[in-house]
Amino acid sequence: MVNRLRAALAEGRPIEGADASFYIHELSEYTMMNKGLDYSSAHQGALGKYQVSPYSVYHPDVINAINAAESGSFNPNWLKFWGQQ
């Protein structure tokens, strides 16, 4: 995911969709953990703060790449969210 952000910045492309969701989520989660929240609470808090689905945080290309490297890491619901099978 970080490589996708770096590539977008290097190419002057806007950060949008799953990439923006991931970036905002991670920043919010980091901020909450810096204030003393544990990971699980910060993770849920970041999702709730922006009212996004946990499925929105990973781009389908990332889901497919991770599943190719480690089968079953993401169940089919992750791709269904993005309208893919």
Summary of the structure (lengths in Angstrom):
residues: 85
radius of gyration: 13.7
end to end distance: 20.6
largest distance: 38.9
contacts: 211
relative contact order: 0.13
helix: 69%
strand: 0%
